[in-house]
Amino acid sequence: MKSCWAQYLLCWVIAVLGAGSMLSACGQKGALVKPVVSTETADSAKHKKEQ
């Protein structure tokens, strides 16, 4: 089965977009997950807001 130019173009576009998304993530700073807030910290923050 002969491949057509559109199939090559699609593979090329997918490869370029994939590589671009990986490279754009390089150098990102900060935590990868949200920090867990303890109940004591949440309660003290809530108490400070009410005052």
C-alpha positions in Angstrom: 0.0 0.0 0.0 1.4 3.3 -1.1 1.5 6.2 1.5 0.2 9.6 0.4 1.8 13.0 1.1 -1.0 13.9 3.5 -0.1 10.9 5.8 3.5 12.1 5.9 2.4 15.6 6.6 0.2 14.4 9.5 3.0 12.4 11.0 5.4 15.4 10.7 2.9 17.8 12.3 2.2 15.4 15.2 6.0 15.0 15.8 6.6 18.8 15.7 3.8 19.6 18.0 4.8 16.8 20.4 8.4 18.0 20.5 7.3 21.6 20.9 5.1 20.7 23.9 7.9 18.8 25.6 10.4 21.6 25.0 8.0 24.3 26.3 7.7 22.4 29.6 11.5 22.6 30.2 12.5 25.1 32.9 9.1 25.3 34.5 9.4 26.2 38.2 7.3 25.4 41.1 5.7 22.3 42.6 4.2 19.7 40.3 1.4 19.0 42.9 -0.6 21.2 45.0 0.7 21.4 48.6 -1.4 19.8 51.3 -2.7 22.4 53.7 -3.1 21.0 57.2 -6.3 21.7 59.1 -4.4 23.8 61.7 -3.1 26.1 59.0 -6.5 26.4 57.4 -8.2 27.1 60.7 -5.7 29.8 61.6 -6.1 31.4 58.2 -9.9 31.4 58.6 -9.6 32.9 62.1 -7.4 35.7 60.8 -10.0 36.6 58.1 -12.7 36.8 60.6 -10.8 39.3 62.8 
